[in-house]
Amino acid sequence: MDTDTILRNFGRRVVCTQQVCTRFAPRLGISRAQALGMGAAFGSGMGHAETCGCVTGALLVLGLQFGPQNEETAATAAERLQEQVAVFEERFLAKQHSLICKEILGADISRPEGMAVVMQKGLFAAVCAPMVAATCEILGEMLATETTQP
């Protein structure tokens, strides 16, 4: 996913989580509409500048890929899923210093003054768009080695 497309989507109010989820929708057997809906409430650090939308999108993707297929497989799938989450988080943190939106941006986008700083400094283009692309790259590499689909 290229940063120009990501920025264009930001302009359409498609948040980080949605962009990550829609990128992997076909592989996960869900529609783009389902992926957009699934990620809609997680943008801007879940609306509070907390967990980065790239991270929540990645966790949704990993949950669909590695999570249980029914209640009987929940216990066995949980361990594998947590291993994959740990791998993702390690790789994400190698590129960023935090999993928290306001720490990554250095501003709290849930507050008008924080959003003003982000807009003034062009952080959606400088930080957020490259992180969406990097998150998709990390997930793409992780899922490329996985042969079992839901």
OpenMM code with the backbone's topology and positions (N, CA, C; nanometers):
from openmm import Vec3, app, unit

residues = "MET ASP THR ASP THR ILE LEU ARG ASN PHE GLY ARG ARG VAL VAL CYS THR GLN GLN VAL CYS THR ARG PHE ALA PRO ARG LEU GLY ILE SER ARG ALA GLN ALA LEU GLY MET GLY ALA ALA PHE GLY SER GLY MET GLY HIS ALA GLU THR CYS GLY CYS VAL THR GLY ALA LEU LEU VAL LEU GLY LEU GLN PHE GLY PRO GLN ASN GLU GLU THR ALA ALA THR ALA ALA GLU ARG LEU GLN GLU GLN VAL ALA VAL PHE GLU GLU ARG PHE LEU ALA LYS GLN HIS SER LEU ILE CYS LYS GLU ILE LEU GLY ALA ASP ILE SER ARG PRO GLU GLY MET ALA VAL VAL MET GLN LYS GLY LEU PHE ALA ALA VAL CYS ALA PRO MET VAL ALA ALA THR CYS GLU ILE LEU GLY GLU MET LEU ALA THR GLU THR THR GLN PRO".split()
positions = [
    Vec3(0.0851, -0.1175, 0.0000),
    Vec3(0.0000, 0.0000, 0.0000),
    Vec3(0.0896, 0.1238, 0.0000),
    Vec3(0.0667, 0.2132, -0.0935),
    Vec3(0.1532, 0.3312, -0.1047),
    Vec3(0.0977, 0.4472, -0.0220),
    Vec3(0.1869, 0.5363, 0.0182),
    Vec3(0.1471, 0.6456, 0.1077),
    Vec3(0.0510, 0.7450, 0.0414),
    Vec3(0.0575, 0.7620, -0.0899),
    Vec3(-0.0374, 0.8517, -0.1572),
    Vec3(-0.1807, 0.8000, -0.1420),
    Vec3(-0.1990, 0.6697, -0.1606),
    Vec3(-0.3315, 0.6090, -0.1432),
    Vec3(-0.3768, 0.6222, 0.0015),
    Vec3(-0.2857, 0.5987, 0.0939),
    Vec3(-0.3183, 0.6096, 0.2364),
    Vec3(-0.3620, 0.7518, 0.2694),
    Vec3(-0.2877, 0.8508, 0.2218),
    Vec3(-0.3234, 0.9909, 0.2477),
    Vec3(-0.4573, 1.0277, 0.1841),
    Vec3(-0.4807, 0.9795, 0.0641),
    Vec3(-0.6091, 1.0047, -0.0027),
    Vec3(-0.7230, 0.9446, 0.0818),
    Vec3(-0.7002, 0.8247, 0.1339),
    Vec3(-0.8012, 0.7616, 0.2192),
    Vec3(-0.8215, 0.8385, 0.3497),
    Vec3(-0.7132, 0.8907, 0.4079),
    Vec3(-0.7281, 0.9750, 0.5272),
    Vec3(-0.8197, 1.0928, 0.4958),
    Vec3(-0.8024, 1.1516, 0.3783),
    Vec3(-0.8868, 1.2637, 0.3371),
    Vec3(-1.0332, 1.2254, 0.3254),
    Vec3(-1.0587, 1.0978, 0.3043),
    Vec3(-1.1960, 1.0456, 0.2972),
    Vec3(-1.2444, 0.9979, 0.4341),
    Vec3(-1.1637, 1.0226, 0.5363),
    Vec3(-1.1925, 0.9821, 0.6745),
    Vec3(-1.1871, 0.8312, 0.6939),
    Vec3(-1.1028, 0.7650, 0.6163),
    Vec3(-1.0762, 0.6228, 0.6357),
    Vec3(-0.9569, 0.6154, 0.7302),
    Vec3(-0.9799, 0.5673, 0.8512),
    Vec3(-0.8775, 0.5701, 0.9560),
    Vec3(-0.7774, 0.4555, 0.9398),
    Vec3(-0.6692, 0.4649, 1.0148),
    Vec3(-0.5596, 0.3670, 1.0067),
    Vec3(-0.6096, 0.2233, 1.0185),
    Vec3(-0.6912, 0.1970, 1.1199),
    Vec3(-0.7413, 0.0613, 1.1422),
    Vec3(-0.8141, 0.0097, 1.0188),
    Vec3(-0.9002, 0.0916, 0.9619),
    Vec3(-0.9753, 0.0511, 0.8435),
    Vec3(-0.8830, 0.0231, 0.7258),
    Vec3(-0.7796, 0.1033, 0.7101),
    Vec3(-0.6886, 0.0848, 0.5973),
    Vec3(-0.6120, -0.0468, 0.6099),
    Vec3(-0.5701, -0.0789, 0.7310),
    Vec3(-0.5006, -0.2065, 0.7526),
    Vec3(-0.5973, -0.3225, 0.7276),
    Vec3(-0.7171, -0.3139, 0.7818),
    Vec3(-0.8141, -0.4227, 0.7659),
    Vec3(-0.8547, -0.4439, 0.6203),
    Vec3(-0.8797, -0.3353, 0.5465),
    Vec3(-0.9217, -0.3518, 0.4070),
    Vec3(-0.8106, -0.4093, 0.3209),
    Vec3(-0.6868, -0.3799, 0.3550),
    Vec3(-0.5740, -0.4342, 0.2785),
    Vec3(-0.5746, -0.5873, 0.2813),
    Vec3(-0.6173, -0.6454, 0.3932),
    Vec3(-0.6125, -0.7908, 0.4088),
    Vec3(-0.7491, -0.8581, 0.3989),
    Vec3(-0.8533, -0.7819, 0.3705),
    Vec3(-0.9886, -0.8372, 0.3629),
    Vec3(-0.9995, -0.9572, 0.2689),
    Vec3(-0.9491, -0.9489, 0.1450),
    Vec3(-0.9635, -1.0644, 0.0559),
    Vec3(-0.8987, -1.1913, 0.1122),
    Vec3(-0.7808, -1.1767, 0.1690),
    Vec3(-0.7115, -1.2932, 0.2247),
    Vec3(-0.7896, -1.3546, 0.3410),
    Vec3(-0.8572, -1.2700, 0.4163),
    Vec3(-0.9286, -1.3156, 0.5348),
    Vec3(-1.0704, -1.3621, 0.5046),
    Vec3(-1.1104, -1.3500, 0.3795),
    Vec3(-1.2426, -1.3967, 0.3409),
    Vec3(-1.3564, -1.3048, 0.3834),
    Vec3(-1.3256, -1.1763, 0.3987),
    Vec3(-1.4301, -1.0792, 0.4311),
    Vec3(-1.4325, -0.9724, 0.3220),
    Vec3(-1.5434, -0.9039, 0.3127),
    Vec3(-1.5549, -0.7986, 0.2113),
    Vec3(-1.4866, -0.6713, 0.2593),
    Vec3(-1.4592, -0.5816, 0.1648),
    Vec3(-1.4028, -0.4509, 0.2010),
    Vec3(-1.5012, -0.3759, 0.2912),
    Vec3(-1.6306, -0.3898, 0.2626),
    Vec3(-1.7320, -0.3233, 0.3450),
    Vec3(-1.7274, -0.3751, 0.4888),
    Vec3(-1.7128, -0.5052, 0.5043),
    Vec3(-1.7014, -0.5613, 0.6393),
    Vec3(-1.5749, -0.5115, 0.7085),
    Vec3(-1.4651, -0.5056, 0.6354),
    Vec3(-1.3387, -0.4583, 0.6930),
    Vec3(-1.3491, -0.3117, 0.7337),
    Vec3(-1.4139, -0.2307, 0.6501),
    Vec3(-1.4333, -0.0892, 0.6847),
    Vec3(-1.5171, -0.0756, 0.8114),
    Vec3(-1.6243, -0.1522, 0.8198),
    Vec3(-1.7096, -0.1470, 0.9381),
    Vec3(-1.6395, -0.1982, 1.0624),
    Vec3(-1.5656, -0.3059, 1.0462),
    Vec3(-1.4953, -0.3684, 1.1582),
    Vec3(-1.3951, -0.2725, 1.2215),
    Vec3(-1.3293, -0.1920, 1.1404),
    Vec3(-1.2260, -0.1030, 1.1918),
    Vec3(-1.2718, 0.0383, 1.2217),
    Vec3(-1.3982, 0.0687, 1.1967),
    Vec3(-1.4458, 0.2069, 1.2041),
    Vec3(-1.4338, 0.2709, 1.3420),
    Vec3(-1.4520, 0.1965, 1.4468),
    Vec3(-1.4536, 0.2550, 1.5815),
    Vec3(-1.3157, 0.2658, 1.6454),
    Vec3(-1.2123, 0.2233, 1.5746),
    Vec3(-1.0796, 0.2159, 1.6355),
    Vec3(-0.9862, 0.3299, 1.5971),
    Vec3(-1.0303, 0.4215, 1.5130),
    Vec3(-0.9422, 0.5277, 1.4665),
    Vec3(-0.9012, 0.6251, 1.5747),
    Vec3(-0.7934, 0.6955, 1.5481),
    Vec3(-0.7397, 0.7968, 1.6397),
    Vec3(-0.7129, 0.7386, 1.7781),
    Vec3(-0.6520, 0.6230, 1.7793),
    Vec3(-0.6210, 0.5591, 1.9070),
    Vec3(-0.7466, 0.5289, 1.9857),
    Vec3(-0.8437, 0.4668, 1.9194),
    Vec3(-0.9745, 0.4336, 1.9754),
    Vec3(-1.0478, 0.5583, 2.0242),
    Vec3(-1.0220, 0.6706, 1.9542),
    Vec3(-1.0878, 0.7960, 1.9857),
    Vec3(-1.0289, 0.8703, 2.1043),
    Vec3(-0.9250, 0.8132, 2.1643),
    Vec3(-0.8654, 0.8734, 2.2839),
    Vec3(-0.7145, 0.8866, 2.2730),
    Vec3(-0.6612, 0.8737, 2.1518),
    Vec3(-0.5166, 0.8810, 2.1270),
    Vec3(-0.4411, 0.7749, 2.2065),
    Vec3(-0.5045, 0.6599, 2.2257),
    Vec3(-0.4408, 0.5502, 2.2994),
    Vec3(-0.3796, 0.4507, 2.2002),
    Vec3(-0.4203, 0.3252, 2.1992),
    Vec3(-0.3573, 0.2264, 2.1117),
    Vec3(-0.3688, 0.2700, 1.9658),
    Vec3(-0.2548, 0.2765, 1.8982),
    Vec3(-0.2461, 0.3198, 1.7589),
    Vec3(-0.3411, 0.2387, 1.6710),
    Vec3(-0.4083, 0.3067, 1.5792),
    Vec3(-0.4993, 0.2397, 1.4875),
    Vec3(-0.4322, 0.1350, 1.4011),
    Vec3(-0.3054, 0.1545, 1.3698),
    Vec3(-0.2324, 0.0515, 1.2949),
    Vec3(-0.2238, -0.0764, 1.3767),
    Vec3(-0.2005, -0.0606, 1.5055),
    Vec3(-0.1892, -0.1762, 1.5948),
    Vec3(-0.3244, -0.2452, 1.6089),
    Vec3(-0.4313, -0.1691, 1.6318),
    Vec3(-0.5616, -0.2335, 1.6460),
    Vec3(-0.6031, -0.3018, 1.5160),
    Vec3(-0.5725, -0.2400, 1.4027),
    Vec3(-0.6011, -0.3048, 1.2747),
    Vec3(-0.5248, -0.4345, 1.2594),
    Vec3(-0.3975, -0.4320, 1.2961),
    Vec3(-0.3158, -0.5529, 1.2875),
    Vec3(-0.3700, -0.6620, 1.3786),
    Vec3(-0.4131, -0.6253, 1.4990),
    Vec3(-0.4665, -0.7254, 1.5915),
    Vec3(-0.5966, -0.7851, 1.5391),
    Vec3(-0.6797, -0.7044, 1.4750),
    Vec3(-0.8011, -0.7581, 1.4136),
    Vec3(-0.7666, -0.8572, 1.3025),
    Vec3(-0.6705, -0.8207, 1.2190),
    Vec3(-0.6271, -0.9100, 1.1104),
    Vec3(-0.5706, -1.0396, 1.1678),
    Vec3(-0.4832, -1.0279, 1.2659),
    Vec3(-0.4237, -1.1474, 1.3266),
    Vec3(-0.5300, -1.2335, 1.3940),
    Vec3(-0.6271, -1.1707, 1.4577),
    Vec3(-0.7349, -1.2467, 1.5206),
    Vec3(-0.8149, -1.3262, 1.4197),
    Vec3(-0.8438, -1.2658, 1.3047),
    Vec3(-0.9167, -1.3391, 1.2009),
    Vec3(-0.8323, -1.4510, 1.1409),
    Vec3(-0.7030, -1.4274, 1.1276),
    Vec3(-0.6158, -1.5278, 1.0668),
    Vec3(-0.5827, -1.6423, 1.1625),
    Vec3(-0.5513, -1.6088, 1.2859),
    Vec3(-0.4995, -1.7094, 1.3787),
    Vec3(-0.5945, -1.7432, 1.4932),
    Vec3(-0.7032, -1.6696, 1.5057),
    Vec3(-0.7960, -1.6918, 1.6160),
    Vec3(-0.8776, -1.8183, 1.5978),
    Vec3(-0.9579, -1.8506, 1.6981),
    Vec3(-1.0372, -1.9740, 1.6941),
    Vec3(-1.1450, -1.9688, 1.5864),
    Vec3(-1.1772, -2.0844, 1.5364),
    Vec3(-1.2835, -2.0962, 1.4368),
    Vec3(-1.4168, -2.1321, 1.5013),
    Vec3(-1.4115, -2.1762, 1.6267),
    Vec3(-1.5315, -2.2070, 1.7043),
    Vec3(-1.4921, -2.2149, 1.8517),
    Vec3(-1.5906, -2.2310, 1.9380),
    Vec3(-1.5635, -2.2331, 2.0814),
    Vec3(-1.4725, -2.3488, 2.1224),
    Vec3(-1.4811, -2.4595, 2.0532),
    Vec3(-1.4005, -2.5762, 2.0881),
    Vec3(-1.2514, -2.5546, 2.0608),
    Vec3(-1.2181, -2.4667, 1.9675),
    Vec3(-1.0766, -2.4434, 1.9354),
    Vec3(-1.0206, -2.3176, 2.0017),
    Vec3(-1.1011, -2.2513, 2.0839),
    Vec3(-1.0586, -2.1240, 2.1435),
    Vec3(-0.9316, -2.1381, 2.2264),
    Vec3(-0.9232, -2.2391, 2.3092),
    Vec3(-0.8071, -2.2538, 2.3981),
    Vec3(-0.6792, -2.2799, 2.3201),
    Vec3(-0.6845, -2.3671, 2.2220),
    Vec3(-0.5633, -2.3985, 2.1465),
    Vec3(-0.5235, -2.2838, 2.0543),
    Vec3(-0.6206, -2.2140, 1.9994),
    Vec3(-0.5897, -2.1025, 1.9095),
    Vec3(-0.5331, -1.9832, 1.9854),
    Vec3(-0.5723, -1.9652, 2.1100),
    Vec3(-0.5296, -1.8484, 2.1876),
    Vec3(-0.3780, -1.8409, 2.1994),
    Vec3(-0.3143, -1.9531, 2.2230),
    Vec3(-0.1682, -1.9536, 2.2377),
    Vec3(-0.1004, -1.9122, 2.1079),
    Vec3(-0.1425, -1.9691, 1.9979),
    Vec3(-0.0838, -1.9350, 1.8674),
    Vec3(-0.1080, -1.7884, 1.8343),
    Vec3(-0.2273, -1.7407, 1.8616),
    Vec3(-0.2599, -1.6013, 1.8346),
    Vec3(-0.1707, -1.5086, 1.9168),
    Vec3(-0.1542, -1.5365, 2.0438),
    Vec3(-0.0712, -1.4508, 2.1286),
    Vec3(0.0746, -1.4510, 2.0830),
    Vec3(0.1220, -1.5640, 2.0328),
    Vec3(0.2578, -1.5688, 1.9764),
    Vec3(0.2688, -1.4746, 1.8570),
    Vec3(0.1696, -1.4763, 1.7703),
    Vec3(0.1707, -1.3909, 1.6518),
    Vec3(0.1581, -1.2433, 1.6898),
    Vec3(0.0767, -1.2138, 1.7897),
    Vec3(0.0631, -1.0762, 1.8384),
    Vec3(0.1974, -1.0270, 1.8908),
    Vec3(0.2670, -1.1115, 1.9663),
    Vec3(0.3984, -1.0728, 2.0202),
    Vec3(0.4981, -1.0463, 1.9081),
    Vec3(0.4959, -1.1284, 1.8041),
    Vec3(0.5848, -1.1076, 1.6895),
    Vec3(0.5523, -0.9740, 1.6234),
    Vec3(0.4238, -0.9491, 1.6000),
    Vec3(0.3855, -0.8225, 1.5376),
    Vec3(0.4306, -0.7045, 1.6222),
    Vec3(0.3994, -0.7074, 1.7512),
    Vec3(0.4336, -0.5941, 1.8381),
    Vec3(0.5839, -0.5694, 1.8410),
    Vec3(0.6620, -0.6750, 1.8441),
    Vec3(0.8080, -0.6600, 1.8425),
    Vec3(0.8532, -0.5914, 1.7139),
    Vec3(0.7978, -0.6339, 1.6018),
    Vec3(0.8362, -0.5755, 1.4735),
    Vec3(0.7866, -0.4314, 1.4606),
    Vec3(0.6684, -0.4030, 1.5118),
    Vec3(0.6157, -0.2666, 1.5091),
    Vec3(0.7026, -0.1755, 1.5949),
    Vec3(0.7358, -0.2214, 1.7146),
    Vec3(0.8176, -0.1405, 1.8056),
    Vec3(0.9594, -0.1201, 1.7535),
    Vec3(1.0052, -0.2066, 1.6655),
    Vec3(1.1362, -0.1857, 1.6031),
    Vec3(1.1320, -0.0652, 1.5087),
    Vec3(1.0120, -0.0318, 1.4601),
    Vec3(0.9960, 0.0825, 1.3693),
    Vec3(0.9470, 0.2071, 1.4434),
    Vec3(0.8757, 0.1879, 1.5513),
    Vec3(0.8207, 0.2978, 1.6314),
    Vec3(0.8585, 0.2752, 1.7765),
    Vec3(0.8568, 0.3794, 1.8543),
    Vec3(0.8976, 0.3699, 1.9943),
    Vec3(0.7829, 0.3348, 2.0879),
    Vec3(0.6624, 0.3212, 2.0355),
    Vec3(0.5464, 0.2996, 2.1211),
    Vec3(0.4327, 0.2371, 2.0415),
    Vec3(0.3358, 0.1816, 2.1132),
    Vec3(0.2117, 0.1331, 2.0542),
    Vec3(0.0988, 0.2348, 2.0740),
    Vec3(0.1300, 0.3456, 2.1403),
    Vec3(0.0306, 0.4454, 2.1795),
    Vec3(0.0339, 0.5650, 2.0840),
    Vec3(-0.0816, 0.5976, 2.0294),
    Vec3(-0.0957, 0.7049, 1.9304),
    Vec3(-0.0327, 0.8362, 1.9766),
    Vec3(-0.0707, 0.8849, 2.0934),
    Vec3(-0.0214, 1.0163, 2.1372),
    Vec3(0.1279, 1.0153, 2.1661),
    Vec3(0.1846, 0.9002, 2.1990),
    Vec3(0.3295, 0.8915, 2.2180),
    Vec3(0.4010, 0.8885, 2.0834),
    Vec3(0.3428, 0.8217, 1.9872),
    Vec3(0.4013, 0.8159, 1.8533),
    Vec3(0.4004, 0.9551, 1.7892),
    Vec3(0.2870, 1.0235, 1.7996),
    Vec3(0.2725, 1.1550, 1.7360),
    Vec3(0.3283, 1.2693, 1.8196),
    Vec3(0.3415, 1.2483, 1.9482),
    Vec3(0.3845, 1.3576, 2.0352),
    Vec3(0.2748, 1.4601, 2.0572),
    Vec3(0.1516, 1.4203, 2.0305),
    Vec3(0.0352, 1.5076, 2.0483),
    Vec3(-0.0884, 1.4201, 2.0651),
    Vec3(-0.1838, 1.4701, 2.1395),
    Vec3(-0.3080, 1.3979, 2.1670),
    Vec3(-0.4146, 1.4407, 2.0662),
    Vec3(-0.4362, 1.3582, 1.9634),
    Vec3(-0.5301, 1.3961, 1.8571),
    Vec3(-0.6764, 1.3888, 1.8998),
    Vec3(-0.7021, 1.3441, 2.0215),
    Vec3(-0.8400, 1.3444, 2.0698),
    Vec3(-0.8796, 1.4816, 2.1244),
    Vec3(-0.7834, 1.5711, 2.1311),
    Vec3(-0.8078, 1.7078, 2.1801),
    Vec3(-0.7827, 1.8062, 2.0648),
    Vec3(-0.8627, 1.9101, 2.0558),
    Vec3(-0.8459, 2.0061, 1.9454),
    Vec3(-0.7044, 2.0624, 1.9347),
    Vec3(-0.6429, 2.0947, 2.0469),
    Vec3(-0.5079, 2.1512, 2.0419),
    Vec3(-0.4055, 2.0484, 1.9927),
    Vec3(-0.4251, 1.9219, 2.0271),
    Vec3(-0.3359, 1.8169, 1.9781),
    Vec3(-0.3533, 1.7940, 1.8290),
    Vec3(-0.4780, 1.7933, 1.7835),
    Vec3(-0.5050, 1.7778, 1.6405),
    Vec3(-0.4452, 1.8945, 1.5637),
    Vec3(-0.4515, 2.0139, 1.6198),
    Vec3(-0.3932, 2.1312, 1.5536),
    Vec3(-0.2427, 2.1138, 1.5357),
    Vec3(-0.1757, 2.0599, 1.6354),
    Vec3(-0.0311, 2.0346, 1.6263),
    Vec3(-0.0023, 1.9329, 1.5166),
    Vec3(-0.0791, 1.8245, 1.5144),
    Vec3(-0.0600, 1.7194, 1.4137),
    Vec3(-0.0806, 1.7755, 1.2736),
    Vec3(-0.1835, 1.8557, 1.2554),
    Vec3(-0.2109, 1.9147, 1.1243),
    Vec3(-0.1021, 2.0145, 1.0859),
    Vec3(-0.0618, 2.0988, 1.1791),
    Vec3(0.0402, 2.2006, 1.1521),
    Vec3(0.1729, 2.1365, 1.1127),
    Vec3(0.2082, 2.0285, 1.1782),
    Vec3(0.3358, 1.9616, 1.1512),
    Vec3(0.3270, 1.8585, 1.0386),
    Vec3(0.2079, 1.8358, 0.9854),
    Vec3(0.1919, 1.7389, 0.8772),
    Vec3(0.2217, 1.5963, 0.9196),
    Vec3(0.1826, 1.5612, 1.0414),
    Vec3(0.2187, 1.4298, 1.0952),
    Vec3(0.1401, 1.3139, 1.0351),
    Vec3(0.0209, 1.3408, 0.9808),
    Vec3(-0.0503, 1.2322, 0.9132),
    Vec3(0.0323, 1.1835, 0.7940),
    Vec3(0.0925, 1.2778, 0.7225),
    Vec3(0.1768, 1.2415, 0.6078),
    Vec3(0.3131, 1.1902, 0.6515),
    Vec3(0.3711, 1.2534, 0.7522),
    Vec3(0.5076, 1.2191, 0.7927),
    Vec3(0.5160, 1.0945, 0.8796),
    Vec3(0.4134, 1.0682, 0.9588),
    Vec3(0.4188, 0.9570, 1.0542),
    Vec3(0.3111, 0.8520, 1.0261),
    Vec3(0.1864, 0.8943, 1.0203),
    Vec3(0.0757, 0.7985, 1.0123),
    Vec3(0.0741, 0.7185, 0.8819),
    Vec3(0.0830, 0.7861, 0.7695),
    Vec3(0.0795, 0.7142, 0.6411),
    Vec3(0.1938, 0.6135, 0.6290),
    Vec3(0.3178, 0.6512, 0.6619),
    Vec3(0.4245, 0.5509, 0.6568),
    Vec3(0.4024, 0.4348, 0.7546),
    Vec3(0.3376, 0.4615, 0.8692),
    Vec3(0.3126, 0.3531, 0.9644),
    Vec3(0.2046, 0.2587, 0.9148),
    Vec3(0.1033, 0.3096, 0.8451),
    Vec3(0.0042, 0.2206, 0.7842),
    Vec3(0.0748, 0.1303, 0.6836),
    Vec3(0.1590, 0.1894, 0.5998),
    Vec3(0.2328, 0.1108, 0.4998),
    Vec3(0.3236, 0.0084, 0.5670),
    Vec3(0.3951, 0.0493, 0.6712),
    Vec3(0.4861, -0.0422, 0.7415),
    Vec3(0.4087, -0.1542, 0.8102),
    Vec3(0.2945, -0.1215, 0.8679),
    Vec3(0.2114, -0.2231, 0.9329),
    Vec3(0.1645, -0.3259, 0.8310),
    Vec3(0.1204, -0.2793, 0.7157),
    Vec3(0.0767, -0.3712, 0.6100),
    Vec3(0.1923, -0.4576, 0.5614),
    Vec3(0.3107, -0.4002, 0.5559),
    Vec3(0.4282, -0.4778, 0.5159),
    Vec3(0.4595, -0.5862, 0.6194),
    Vec3(0.4583, -0.5499, 0.7463),
    Vec3(0.4839, -0.6476, 0.8525),
    Vec3(0.3815, -0.7605, 0.8455),
    Vec3(0.2540, -0.7257, 0.8380),
    Vec3(0.1494, -0.8281, 0.8317),
    Vec3(0.1612, -0.9126, 0.7057),
    Vec3(0.1912, -0.8486, 0.5941),
    Vec3(0.2080, -0.9232, 0.4693),
    Vec3(0.3164, -1.0282, 0.4815),
    Vec3(0.4273, -0.9911, 0.5429),
    Vec3(0.5364, -1.0867, 0.5639),
    Vec3(0.4943, -1.1974, 0.6596),
    Vec3(0.4250, -1.1627, 0.7652),
    Vec3(0.3805, -1.2633, 0.8617),
    Vec3(0.2811, -1.3605, 0.7992),
    Vec3(0.1878, -1.3085, 0.7220),
    Vec3(0.0844, -1.3933, 0.6635),
    Vec3(0.1346, -1.4716, 0.5433),
    Vec3(0.2419, -1.4251, 0.4806),
    Vec3(0.2964, -1.4959, 0.3638),
    Vec3(0.3450, -1.6348, 0.4012),
    Vec3(0.3865, -1.6522, 0.5246),
    Vec3(0.4362, -1.7831, 0.5683),
    Vec3(0.3247, -1.8709, 0.6231),
    Vec3(0.2065, -1.8150, 0.6352),
    Vec3(0.0916, -1.8872, 0.6902),
    Vec3(0.0093, -1.9449, 0.5756),
    Vec3(-0.0142, -2.0746, 0.5792),
    Vec3(-0.0896, -2.1379, 0.4713),
    Vec3(-0.2347, -2.1641, 0.5077),
    Vec3(-0.2658, -2.1664, 0.6352),
    Vec3(-0.4020, -2.1939, 0.6775),
    Vec3(-0.4804, -2.0651, 0.6851),
    Vec3(-0.5901, -2.0609, 0.6126),
    Vec3(-0.6778, -1.9450, 0.6176),
    Vec3(-0.8040, -1.9838, 0.6924),
    Vec3(-0.8715, -1.8823, 0.7472),
    Vec3(-0.9961, -1.9132, 0.8189),
    Vec3(-1.0998, -1.9727, 0.7264),
] * unit.nanometer
topology = app.Topology()
chain = topology.addChain("A")
for resn in residues:
    res = topology.addResidue(resn, chain)
    for name in ("N", "CA", "C"):
        topology.addAtom(name, app.Element.getBySymbol(name[0]), res)
